[in-house]
Amino acid sequence: MKLFINSKEVAFKSGETVLQIARNNGVDIPSLCHYDAVKTYGSCGICMVECITDNKSARLIRACSTVATDGMVINTENERITANRRLVLDLLLSDHSGDCKPPCALACPAETDCQGYVKLIADGSYSEAKKLITEKIPFPASIGRVCPRPCEDACRRGLVEEPVAIAQLKQFIGDNVKESDLNKACKPCAPSPKQLTGKTVAVIGGGPGGLSAAFYLRLKGHSVTIFEAMPKMGGMLQYGIPEYRLPKSILQKEIDVVSEIGVEFRNNEKIRLDDVKDKYDAIIVALGAWKNTDMRCAGEELSGVIGGIDFLREPPDISGKLVAVVGGGNTAMDVCRTAIRLGAKSVYCIYRRTRDEMPAQACEITEAEEEGVVFKFLTNPIEIKGENNTVNSVLLQVMELGEADASGRRAPVPIEGRTELLKTDIVISAIGQKPNLKGFDALEKTNRGTIIADPDTFLTNVDRVFAIGDATNKGADIAVSAIGEAGRCAKAADGFLRGEDINATPAYLVKDKKNAEDFAAYEKQPRVKIKHRSPQERAKDWGEIYTIFDEESARKEANRCLECGCSAYRDNDCGLIEYANRYSVQPDKYAGEVNRVSIPRDDHPDIIRNPEKCILCGLCVRVCDEVEGVTALGFAGRGFDTIVKPALDKRLKDTTCNSCGRCEEICPTGALTQKYNSKI
């Protein structure tokens, strides 16, 4: 017998379904509930196609359960079919609450697969962990030390007791600790770039963003040159992070890898855009933010007033002097703690809000206080006073907290008539940074004075010129944000150099919300504590404060991971999310109550069940029954409350399940996955 599929005539045998015939002839019809080894169920409805028989009007049929007849005319793609499939997917996703990516990965500006490399560390697969990290971050040892860890702020282990030490595990891998070589930093191995494409790229700026963009573009086969105004590469990692936080020997080893894969370094070259615009196939501007933000108070021009970035780059002799640092961020903490180590007699940190509102990491504030920094909260400089053009004091306005501002923090309000005079020899401003864009006048700017760059492609208004990092859009941010932009920019620039369309639609992801109640049954396992030096000892030198994890501690800490993300998504094995992005779903219009079901983690030694990701396709129930003859799983409940589970409320491990793994192999969504970690 014969029928037509998309205007092509094909032959088939009696009894074959439309789906079988299509697949036999290389025609793709989506399906989430079909498996050749079990009877047809037709539950998902996404395999709808348009069918015409006997020259009658077209109707929609389920391809998986419709047995073909001679002379059928089948259309597998048109607007009507697409709309129907989108509707099916929207409805399925409206009751689908499991995470695609774990919250740690979503919070990471570089989009690092935190869960993936933590799991590999737990398994002792260190080389694989490092490879996974460097897909997004070329400098794991450095970033593991200095990152403010937004991934840990989002870590759901914190709902049980404390977040997983993700950054310190990254540092452990970055330092390349091996069982036979504990506590010794080994030189990272350089990856191999692809064959040269003949395309050339100039990167202006050798900070973490510029280095990362160059690294990834060189790996893609392009010839890359970095122009850097400073004597060394590294940008703020080199000149703005103190030695006690990031040893320069560690940083240099990771920078050397960028050179070893063939990126050309040209230091001490401060160039303009016109110097390279017509000499390279693409230019990436990664200038950073090297100018200090003004305090806008009288006396700022006096000798002894220094910018925080300038102070960290070239600290003056402040031994025995009184130092006042203005600001409450991590840079201000770096300045304060550097001043302590340089022998300042006293170091004051002036901040116009309270401790709770400080943007610096809590650990940085605590450690600074332990080392002798005196905090002057709810004060703000209104005049820097001096004698003979040299600072001798700063007049502080006493503040109180008023209503919340645009950032959500309560705005500081001056208390009329209340001031305080603070004796000081040095005033260091660490309230912000901005870029110096002299020589880049052709690039369109924001009202903040930063370069306007497309948030998805990073293209500027000038042809072939991309821009990333602290000099763009919202301005200065943490190093890992610049690295994240660099990776995405490198992908866009690579597509541009190859003549491809670089405008991509953001992928649809399922994101879940959890609270402490969802993890109430989990055993508490406190975070593995790392050793750190006493304040009295560390404040006297530039040695690192913390001791790196040893192998036993690293694996123990990694085993605390709750594995929130979906392994099916990570392995590109989730049919639901694949079709969701193919058909541009919009499930929010059907948002409502979601069926929540909690399953204990010890439900089975080999399989993790997550009914919140289940679409009731029935594949697991049918393969267990029809193929294995076990019937460990079945449907329970009715309507909206229907779920797949063992009979009589048993745990899966207490049924006749033979651990064959077929159910998790054919699950189209990750509702059933292999258990990677049974130690929690």
C-alpha positions as CSV (number, residue, x, y, z in Angstrom):
1,M,0.0,0.0,0.0
2,K,1.0,3.6,-0.5
3,L,0.3,7.0,1.0
4,F,1.7,10.5,0.7
5,I,3.7,12.2,3.5
6,N,4.5,15.9,2.8
7,S,3.7,15.3,-0.9
8,K,6.1,12.4,-1.2
9,E,4.6,9.0,-2.1
10,V,5.9,6.1,0.2
11,A,5.0,2.4,0.4
12,F,4.1,0.7,3.7
13,K,2.9,-2.6,5.0
14,S,-0.5,-3.3,6.4
15,G,-0.8,-2.7,10.1
16,E,1.9,0.0,10.3
17,T,1.1,3.3,12.0
18,V,1.7,6.7,10.5
19,L,4.5,7.3,13.0
20,Q,6.3,4.1,12.0
21,I,6.0,4.9,8.3
22,A,7.2,8.4,8.8
23,R,10.3,7.3,10.7
24,N,11.0,4.5,8.3
25,N,11.2,7.2,5.6
26,G,13.3,9.8,7.5
27,V,10.4,12.1,8.4
28,D,10.5,13.5,11.9
29,I,7.3,13.5,13.9
30,P,7.8,14.4,17.6
31,S,6.6,12.0,20.3
32,L,7.1,11.8,24.0
33,C,5.2,8.6,24.8
34,H,6.1,6.1,22.0
35,Y,8.5,3.2,22.4
36,D,8.7,0.4,19.9
37,A,9.0,-2.4,22.5
38,V,5.6,-1.6,24.2
39,K,2.0,-1.1,23.1
40,T,0.9,2.2,21.7
41,Y,-0.6,4.5,24.4
42,G,-1.0,7.8,22.7
43,S,-0.9,9.9,25.9
44,C,1.2,12.9,25.1
45,G,-0.6,14.1,22.0
46,I,2.4,15.9,20.5
47,C,2.5,13.5,17.5
48,M,-0.6,15.1,15.9
49,V,-0.4,15.3,12.1
50,E,-2.9,16.4,9.5
51,C,-4.6,13.6,7.6
52,I,-6.8,13.6,4.5
53,T,-8.6,10.4,3.4
54,D,-11.0,10.0,0.5
55,N,-10.5,13.6,-0.6
56,K,-12.3,14.8,2.5
57,S,-11.3,17.7,4.8
58,A,-8.1,17.5,6.7
59,R,-8.3,16.4,10.4
60,L,-5.7,16.0,13.1
61,I,-4.8,12.5,14.1
62,R,-2.3,10.9,16.5
63,A,0.5,9.5,14.4
64,C,1.6,7.0,17.0
65,S,-1.8,5.2,17.3
66,T,-3.3,5.7,13.9
67,V,-2.9,2.6,11.6
68,A,-2.3,3.8,8.0
69,T,-4.7,3.1,5.2
70,D,-4.1,3.1,1.5
71,G,-4.2,6.5,-0.2
72,M,-3.8,8.6,3.0
73,V,-2.4,12.1,2.6
74,I,-0.3,13.2,5.6
75,N,1.1,16.6,6.4
76,T,3.5,16.7,9.3
77,E,4.2,20.4,9.5
78,N,2.1,23.5,9.0
79,E,0.7,26.3,11.1
80,R,-2.3,24.3,12.4
81,I,-0.1,21.4,13.5
82,T,2.5,23.7,15.1
83,A,-0.2,25.6,17.0
84,N,-1.6,22.2,18.3
85,R,1.7,20.9,19.4
86,R,2.5,24.2,21.1
87,L,-0.8,24.0,23.0
88,V,0.0,20.4,24.1
89,L,3.4,21.4,25.3
90,D,2.1,24.5,27.1
91,L,-0.4,22.4,29.0
92,L,2.2,19.8,29.9
93,L,4.6,22.4,31.1
94,S,2.0,24.2,33.1
95,D,2.2,21.3,35.6
96,H,5.9,20.7,35.2
97,S,7.9,22.1,38.1
98,G,11.2,20.4,38.1
99,D,14.4,22.4,37.4
100,C,16.2,22.1,34.1
101,K,19.3,23.8,35.5
102,P,20.2,23.8,39.2
103,P,19.9,27.2,40.9
104,C,23.6,27.4,41.4
105,A,24.2,27.2,37.6
106,L,21.5,29.8,36.9
107,A,23.0,32.2,39.4
108,C,26.5,31.9,37.9
109,P,27.2,34.8,35.5
110,A,29.5,32.5,33.5
111,E,26.8,29.8,33.3
112,T,29.2,27.2,34.8
113,D,27.8,23.7,35.3
114,C,28.4,23.9,39.1
115,Q,26.4,20.7,39.9
116,G,28.2,18.8,37.1
117,Y,31.8,19.5,38.3
118,V,30.9,19.1,42.0
119,K,29.5,15.7,41.2
120,L,32.7,14.8,39.3
121,I,34.8,15.8,42.3
122,A,32.6,13.6,44.5
123,D,33.4,10.7,42.1
124,G,37.1,11.5,42.1
125,S,37.1,12.5,38.4
126,Y,39.3,15.6,38.7
127,S,40.4,15.9,35.1
128,E,36.9,15.7,33.9
129,A,35.8,18.3,36.5
130,K,38.5,20.7,35.3
131,K,37.6,20.2,31.7
132,L,33.9,21.0,32.6
133,I,34.9,24.2,34.5
134,T,37.2,25.5,31.8
135,E,34.4,25.2,29.2
136,K,33.1,28.4,30.9
137,I,35.9,29.7,33.1
138,P,39.6,29.5,32.0
139,F,41.0,30.5,35.4
140,P,39.4,28.1,38.0
141,A,42.2,28.5,40.6
142,S,42.0,32.3,40.4
143,I,38.2,32.7,40.3
144,G,37.8,30.0,42.9
145,R,39.7,32.3,45.3
146,V,38.2,35.7,44.5
147,C,34.6,35.1,43.3
148,P,31.9,36.4,45.7
149,R,30.0,33.1,45.0
150,P,26.5,33.9,43.8
151,C,26.2,30.2,43.1
152,E,26.5,29.5,46.8
153,D,23.9,32.1,47.6
154,A,21.5,30.2,45.4
155,C,22.6,26.7,46.6
156,R,19.6,24.8,48.0
157,R,21.8,23.0,50.5
158,G,21.5,26.2,52.4
159,L,17.9,25.4,53.0
160,V,19.1,22.3,54.9
161,E,22.0,23.9,56.8
162,E,24.8,25.5,54.8
163,P,25.5,25.9,51.0
164,V,28.0,23.6,49.3
165,A,31.5,25.2,49.1
166,I,31.3,25.5,45.3
167,A,34.0,28.1,44.9
168,Q,36.5,26.3,47.1
169,L,35.9,23.1,45.2
170,K,36.6,25.1,42.0
171,Q,39.9,26.3,43.6
172,F,40.7,22.7,44.5
173,I,40.4,21.6,40.9
174,G,42.1,24.8,39.6
175,D,45.1,24.0,41.8
176,N,45.1,20.5,40.3
177,V,45.6,18.7,43.5
178,K,46.2,15.0,43.0
179,E,46.3,12.1,45.4
180,S,50.0,11.7,44.9
181,D,50.7,15.4,45.0
182,L,48.6,17.0,47.8
183,N,48.8,20.7,48.4
184,K,51.0,21.4,45.4
185,A,49.9,23.6,42.6
186,C,50.6,21.9,39.3
187,K,50.8,23.9,36.1
188,P,47.5,23.6,34.1
189,C,47.5,21.7,30.8
190,A,46.8,23.8,27.7
191,P,43.9,22.5,25.5
192,S,44.3,22.1,21.8
193,P,42.8,24.8,19.5
194,K,41.0,23.9,16.3
195,Q,42.6,24.3,12.9
196,L,43.3,27.9,11.9
197,T,40.4,29.6,10.2
198,G,42.4,32.5,8.7
199,K,40.4,35.0,10.6
200,T,42.1,37.5,12.9
201,V,40.7,39.1,16.1
202,A,42.1,42.0,18.2
203,V,41.2,42.1,21.9
204,I,41.7,45.4,23.5
205,G,42.3,44.8,27.2
206,G,44.0,41.9,29.0
207,G,41.8,41.6,32.0
208,P,39.7,38.5,32.9
209,G,37.1,39.3,30.2
210,G,39.7,40.0,27.4
211,L,41.8,37.0,28.3
212,S,38.7,34.7,28.3
213,A,37.4,36.0,25.0
214,A,40.9,35.5,23.5
215,F,41.1,32.0,25.0
216,Y,37.8,30.8,23.6
217,L,38.2,32.4,20.2
218,R,41.7,30.8,19.8
219,L,40.3,27.4,20.7
220,K,37.8,27.9,17.9
221,G,40.7,28.4,15.5
222,H,41.0,32.1,15.1
223,S,44.2,34.1,15.4
224,V,43.9,36.4,18.4
225,T,46.1,39.3,19.6
226,I,45.5,41.0,23.0
227,F,46.6,44.6,23.4
228,E,47.2,45.6,27.1
229,A,48.3,48.9,28.4
230,M,49.8,47.5,31.6
231,P,53.1,45.6,31.9
232,K,51.3,42.4,32.8
233,M,48.1,40.6,31.7
234,G,45.3,40.0,34.2
235,G,43.7,43.4,34.6
236,M,42.0,43.8,38.0
237,L,43.0,40.2,38.9
238,Q,46.6,41.3,38.5
239,Y,46.4,44.9,39.8
240,G,43.3,45.1,41.9
241,I,43.2,41.9,44.0
242,P,45.7,41.8,46.9
243,E,48.2,39.0,47.1
244,Y,46.7,37.5,50.2
245,R,43.5,36.8,48.3
246,L,45.1,35.8,44.9
247,P,48.8,34.9,44.8
248,K,50.1,36.3,41.6
249,S,52.1,33.1,40.9
250,I,48.7,31.2,40.7
251,L,47.2,33.8,38.4
252,Q,50.3,33.8,36.2
253,K,50.2,30.1,35.6
254,E,46.6,30.4,34.4
255,I,47.4,33.4,32.2
256,D,50.3,31.5,30.7
257,V,47.9,28.8,29.4
258,V,46.2,31.5,27.2
259,S,49.6,32.3,25.7
260,E,50.5,28.6,25.3
261,I,47.5,27.9,23.0
262,G,48.7,30.6,20.6
263,V,47.2,33.9,21.7
264,E,49.6,36.8,21.1
265,F,50.3,39.1,24.1
266,R,51.2,42.7,23.4
267,N,51.8,44.5,26.7
268,N,52.6,48.1,27.4
269,E,50.5,49.1,24.3
270,K,47.7,51.6,25.0
271,I,45.9,51.8,21.7
272,R,42.9,53.5,20.2
273,L,40.1,51.9,18.3
274,D,41.3,53.4,15.0
275,D,44.7,51.7,15.5
276,V,43.2,48.3,14.9
277,K,39.8,48.8,13.3
278,D,40.8,48.2,9.8
279,K,43.5,45.6,10.5
280,Y,41.5,42.8,12.0
281,D,38.3,40.8,11.0
282,A,36.8,41.5,14.4
283,I,37.6,43.6,17.5
284,I,36.6,43.0,21.1
285,V,36.8,45.9,23.4
286,A,37.4,44.8,27.0
287,L,38.8,47.9,28.6
288,G,37.6,47.4,32.1
289,A,36.9,50.2,34.6
290,W,40.1,51.8,35.8
291,K,39.0,55.3,36.9
292,N,37.8,55.9,40.4
293,T,34.4,57.4,41.0
294,D,34.6,60.9,42.6
295,M,33.3,61.3,46.2
296,R,31.9,64.8,45.2
297,C,32.9,66.5,48.4
298,A,35.1,69.5,49.2
299,G,38.8,68.9,49.6
300,E,39.0,65.9,47.2
301,E,41.9,67.6,45.4
302,L,44.1,67.6,48.5
303,S,47.4,65.7,48.6
304,G,46.7,62.4,50.5
305,V,43.4,61.7,48.8
306,I,43.8,58.5,46.7
307,G,41.5,56.4,44.5
308,G,41.0,52.8,45.7
309,I,42.0,51.3,42.3
310,D,45.2,53.5,42.2
311,F,46.0,52.5,45.8
312,L,45.8,48.8,45.1
313,R,47.8,49.1,41.9
314,E,50.6,51.1,43.3
315,P,50.3,51.5,47.1
316,P,52.2,54.4,48.6
317,D,54.2,54.3,51.9
318,I,51.5,54.6,54.6
319,S,53.4,53.0,57.5
320,G,52.4,54.6,60.8
321,K,49.7,56.7,59.2
322,L,46.0,57.2,59.9
323,V,44.0,55.9,57.0
324,A,40.3,56.5,56.2
325,V,38.7,54.3,53.5
326,V,35.3,55.4,52.0
327,G,33.1,52.7,50.7
328,G,31.4,49.4,51.6
329,G,32.1,47.0,48.8
330,N,34.6,44.3,48.3
331,T,37.1,46.8,46.8
332,A,36.8,48.8,50.0
333,M,37.6,45.7,52.0
334,D,40.6,45.0,49.9
335,V,41.8,48.5,50.4
336,C,41.3,48.4,54.2
337,R,43.0,45.0,54.6
338,T,45.9,46.0,52.3
339,A,46.4,49.2,54.4
340,I,46.6,47.0,57.6
341,R,49.3,44.9,55.9
342,L,51.2,48.0,54.8
343,G,51.6,49.1,58.4
344,A,49.0,51.8,58.8
345,K,48.6,53.0,62.4
346,S,44.8,52.9,62.2
347,V,42.4,52.0,59.4
348,Y,38.8,53.3,59.4
349,C,36.1,52.2,57.0
350,I,33.5,55.0,56.4
351,Y,30.2,53.7,55.1
352,R,26.9,55.6,54.9
353,R,24.6,52.7,55.7
354,T,24.7,50.0,58.4
355,R,26.7,46.7,58.3
356,D,23.6,44.8,57.1
357,E,23.4,47.0,54.0
358,M,27.1,46.6,53.0
359,P,27.5,45.1,49.5
360,A,30.8,43.4,50.5
361,Q,30.8,39.8,51.4
362,A,30.0,39.1,55.0
363,C,33.2,37.1,55.4
364,E,35.3,40.0,54.0
365,I,33.7,42.4,56.6
366,T,34.3,40.0,59.5
367,E,37.9,39.2,58.5
368,A,38.6,43.0,58.1
369,E,37.2,43.6,61.5
370,E,39.3,40.8,63.0
371,E,42.4,42.3,61.5
372,G,41.8,45.7,63.1
373,V,39.7,47.7,60.7
374,V,37.4,50.1,62.6
375,F,34.0,50.6,60.9
376,K,32.3,54.0,61.0
377,F,28.8,53.0,60.0
378,L,26.1,55.6,59.1
379,T,28.6,58.3,58.3
380,N,29.5,60.0,55.0
381,P,32.3,62.4,54.2
382,I,31.1,66.0,53.5
383,E,34.5,67.7,53.6
384,I,38.1,66.6,53.5
385,K,40.1,69.1,55.5
386,G,43.9,69.8,55.3
387,E,46.8,72.0,56.0
388,N,49.5,73.1,53.5
389,N,47.4,71.3,50.8
390,T,47.7,68.0,52.7
391,V,44.9,66.0,54.3
392,N,44.7,66.0,58.1
393,S,41.1,65.1,58.8
394,V,37.7,64.4,57.3
395,L,34.4,65.8,58.4
396,L,31.7,63.2,58.5
397,Q,27.9,63.7,58.3
398,V,26.1,61.4,60.7
399,M,23.3,59.5,58.9
400,E,20.2,57.4,59.6
401,L,18.3,55.0,57.4
402,G,15.1,56.3,55.7
403,E,12.9,54.6,53.1
404,A,14.1,51.9,50.7
405,D,15.8,53.2,47.5
406,A,15.7,51.7,44.0
407,S,18.1,48.9,45.0
408,G,15.8,47.8,47.8
409,R,18.1,49.0,50.5
410,R,17.0,51.7,53.0
411,A,18.4,55.0,51.8
412,P,20.8,56.9,54.2
413,V,19.4,60.3,55.3
414,P,21.6,63.0,57.0
415,I,20.7,63.9,60.6
416,E,20.7,67.6,60.6
417,G,23.3,69.2,62.8
418,R,25.2,66.0,63.6
419,T,28.7,65.7,62.3
420,E,32.0,64.1,63.4
421,L,35.6,65.1,62.7
422,L,37.9,62.1,62.1
423,K,41.7,62.7,62.2
424,T,43.4,61.0,59.2
425,D,46.5,61.3,57.0
426,I,45.2,59.4,54.0
427,V,41.7,59.3,52.5
428,I,41.1,56.5,50.0
429,S,37.9,56.5,47.9
430,A,36.6,53.1,47.1
431,I,33.0,53.9,46.2
432,G,33.0,52.8,42.5
433,Q,34.8,52.6,39.2
434,K,34.2,53.8,35.7
435,P,36.0,53.3,32.3
436,N,38.4,55.6,30.5
437,L,37.1,55.6,26.9
438,K,39.5,58.1,25.5
439,G,40.3,56.9,21.9
440,F,37.0,55.1,21.6
441,D,34.8,58.1,20.8
442,A,33.2,56.3,17.8
443,L,31.4,53.9,20.1
444,E,28.0,54.9,21.3
445,K,27.7,55.5,25.1
446,T,25.1,55.2,27.8
447,N,24.2,58.1,30.0
448,R,26.5,56.5,32.5
449,G,29.5,56.9,30.2
450,T,29.8,53.2,29.3
451,I,29.8,51.6,25.9
452,I,26.4,50.4,24.6
453,A,26.7,46.7,23.6
454,D,23.9,44.4,22.6
455,P,23.2,42.2,25.6
456,D,23.0,39.0,23.4
457,T,25.5,39.6,20.6
458,F,27.8,42.2,22.3
459,L,28.0,44.1,19.0
460,T,28.4,47.9,19.2
461,N,27.3,50.6,16.8
462,V,30.6,50.2,14.9
463,D,30.8,47.4,12.4
464,R,32.8,44.3,13.5
465,V,33.4,45.8,17.0
466,F,32.2,43.9,20.0
467,A,32.4,45.1,23.6
468,I,32.3,43.3,27.0
469,G,32.9,43.7,30.7
470,D,33.1,46.6,33.1
471,A,33.3,49.2,30.3
472,T,29.9,48.4,28.9
473,N,26.2,48.9,29.7
474,K,25.7,48.7,33.5
475,G,29.3,49.2,34.3
476,A,31.7,47.5,36.8
477,D,30.8,44.1,38.1
478,I,32.5,41.0,39.4
479,A,35.2,39.2,37.4
480,V,33.1,36.2,36.7
481,S,30.5,38.4,35.0
482,A,33.1,39.6,32.6
483,I,34.2,36.1,32.0
484,G,30.7,35.0,31.3
485,E,30.2,37.8,28.8
486,A,33.5,36.9,27.2
487,G,32.4,33.3,26.6
488,R,29.1,34.4,25.1
489,C,30.8,37.1,23.1
490,A,33.4,34.6,21.8
491,K,30.5,32.4,20.6
492,A,28.8,35.3,18.8
493,A,32.1,36.6,17.3
494,D,32.9,33.1,16.1
495,G,29.5,32.9,14.3
496,F,30.1,36.4,12.9
497,L,33.5,35.4,11.5
498,R,32.0,32.3,9.9
499,G,29.1,34.3,8.3
500,E,26.4,32.8,10.5
501,D,23.3,34.5,12.1
502,I,24.4,35.3,15.6
503,N,21.0,36.5,16.9
504,A,19.7,33.6,19.0
505,T,16.5,33.3,21.0
506,P,17.1,32.5,24.6
507,A,16.3,28.9,25.4
508,Y,13.2,28.1,27.5
509,L,14.0,26.6,30.8
510,V,11.8,25.2,33.6
511,K,12.7,26.9,36.9
512,D,11.4,25.8,40.2
513,K,11.1,27.4,43.6
514,K,11.8,25.6,46.8
515,N,11.7,26.4,50.5
516,A,13.1,24.8,53.7
517,E,10.0,22.6,54.1
518,D,10.8,20.8,50.9
519,F,14.1,19.6,52.5
520,A,12.9,19.0,56.0
521,A,13.5,15.2,55.7
522,Y,17.1,15.6,54.6
523,E,19.9,14.7,57.0
524,K,21.9,17.7,58.1
525,Q,25.6,17.5,57.0
526,P,27.5,20.7,58.0
527,R,29.8,22.3,55.5
528,V,33.4,21.0,55.6
529,K,35.4,23.6,57.4
530,I,38.6,24.9,55.9
531,K,41.6,25.9,58.0
532,H,42.4,29.6,58.1
533,R,45.2,31.5,59.7
534,S,44.6,33.7,62.8
535,P,44.0,37.4,62.4
536,Q,47.2,38.2,64.3
537,E,49.3,36.1,62.0
538,R,47.7,36.9,58.6
539,A,47.6,40.7,59.1
540,K,51.4,40.8,59.2
541,D,52.1,39.3,55.8
542,W,50.7,38.6,52.3
543,G,50.2,34.9,52.6
544,E,46.9,33.3,51.8
545,I,44.4,33.2,54.6
546,Y,42.7,29.9,53.8
547,T,44.1,26.4,53.3
548,I,42.9,24.6,50.2
549,F,40.8,21.4,50.6
550,D,42.7,18.2,50.6
551,E,41.3,15.4,48.5
552,E,39.3,13.8,51.4
553,S,37.7,17.0,52.4
554,A,36.9,18.0,48.8
555,R,35.1,14.7,48.1
556,K,33.3,14.9,51.4
557,E,32.1,18.4,50.7
558,A,31.2,17.6,47.1
559,N,29.0,14.7,48.3
560,R,26.8,17.3,50.1
561,C,25.4,18.4,46.7
562,L,21.6,17.8,46.4
563,E,21.8,17.4,42.6
564,C,18.9,19.8,42.0
565,G,19.3,20.1,38.3
566,C,18.0,17.6,35.8
567,S,20.5,15.1,34.5
568,A,18.3,14.5,31.4
569,Y,18.6,18.2,30.5
570,R,22.3,18.3,31.2
571,D,22.8,15.2,28.9
572,N,20.6,16.7,26.2
573,D,18.2,13.8,26.7
574,C,15.0,15.6,27.6
575,G,12.5,15.4,24.8
576,L,10.1,17.8,26.6
577,I,12.5,20.7,26.7
578,E,13.8,20.0,23.2
579,Y,10.3,20.3,21.8
580,A,9.5,23.2,24.1
581,N,12.2,25.2,22.4
582,R,11.4,23.9,18.9
583,Y,7.8,25.1,19.2
584,S,8.5,28.4,21.2
585,V,6.2,27.5,24.1
586,Q,4.4,30.0,26.4
587,P,3.0,28.0,29.2
588,D,2.6,30.9,31.6
589,K,-0.8,31.7,30.1
590,Y,-2.0,28.4,31.7
591,A,-0.2,28.9,35.0
592,G,-2.0,27.6,38.1
593,E,-1.7,25.2,40.9
594,V,1.1,22.7,40.4
595,N,0.9,19.1,41.6
596,R,3.6,18.8,44.3
597,V,4.8,15.3,45.3
598,S,7.7,14.6,47.6
599,I,9.7,11.4,47.2
600,P,12.5,10.3,49.7
601,R,16.0,10.2,48.3
602,D,16.5,6.7,49.6
603,D,13.4,5.5,47.6
604,H,15.8,3.4,45.5
605,P,19.6,2.7,45.5
606,D,20.0,3.4,41.7
607,I,17.1,5.6,40.6
608,I,15.9,9.1,41.5
609,R,12.2,9.7,41.1
610,N,10.8,13.2,40.6
611,P,7.1,13.0,39.9
612,E,7.0,16.8,39.5
613,K,8.7,16.3,36.2
614,C,6.4,13.5,35.1
615,I,4.0,14.1,32.1
616,L,2.1,10.8,32.7
617,C,3.3,9.3,29.4
618,G,3.2,5.9,31.0
619,L,6.3,4.6,29.3
620,C,7.9,3.5,32.6
621,V,4.7,1.7,33.7
622,R,4.4,-0.1,30.4
623,V,8.0,-1.1,29.9
624,C,8.1,-2.4,33.5
625,D,5.0,-4.5,32.9
626,E,5.3,-5.5,29.2
627,V,9.0,-5.9,28.8
628,E,10.3,-6.9,32.3
629,G,7.0,-8.4,33.7
630,V,7.7,-6.8,37.1
631,T,4.9,-4.2,37.5
632,A,6.9,-2.2,40.1
633,L,5.2,1.0,38.9
634,G,1.6,2.0,38.2
635,F,-0.8,4.9,38.0
636,A,-2.4,6.1,41.2
637,G,-5.1,8.8,41.8
638,R,-7.4,10.5,39.4
639,G,-7.4,13.6,37.2
640,F,-5.1,16.4,38.3
641,D,-3.8,14.3,41.2
642,T,-2.7,11.3,39.1
643,I,0.9,10.2,39.6
644,V,3.1,7.2,38.8
645,K,4.2,5.3,41.8
646,P,4.5,1.8,43.3
647,A,1.3,0.2,44.6
648,L,0.2,0.4,48.3
649,D,2.5,3.5,48.9
650,K,5.6,1.2,48.9
651,R,9.0,2.6,48.3
652,L,10.4,1.6,44.9
653,K,13.3,-0.3,46.6
654,D,10.7,-2.4,48.5
655,T,8.9,-3.5,45.3
656,T,9.8,-6.3,42.8
657,C,12.0,-3.8,40.9
658,N,15.0,-5.6,39.5
659,S,17.1,-2.4,38.8
660,C,17.2,-3.1,35.1
661,G,17.2,0.7,34.4
662,R,14.9,0.6,31.5
663,C,12.4,3.0,33.0
664,E,15.0,5.8,33.5
665,E,16.5,5.1,30.1
666,I,13.2,5.8,28.2
667,C,11.8,8.5,30.5
668,P,11.4,11.5,28.2
669,T,11.7,14.2,30.9
670,G,14.1,13.2,33.7
671,A,11.3,12.2,36.1
672,L,13.3,9.0,36.4
673,T,17.1,9.4,36.4
674,Q,20.1,7.4,37.4
675,K,21.3,8.1,40.9
676,Y,24.8,9.5,40.7
677,N,25.3,10.0,44.4
678,S,23.9,7.6,47.0
679,K,26.0,9.0,50.0
680,I,23.6,11.8,51.0
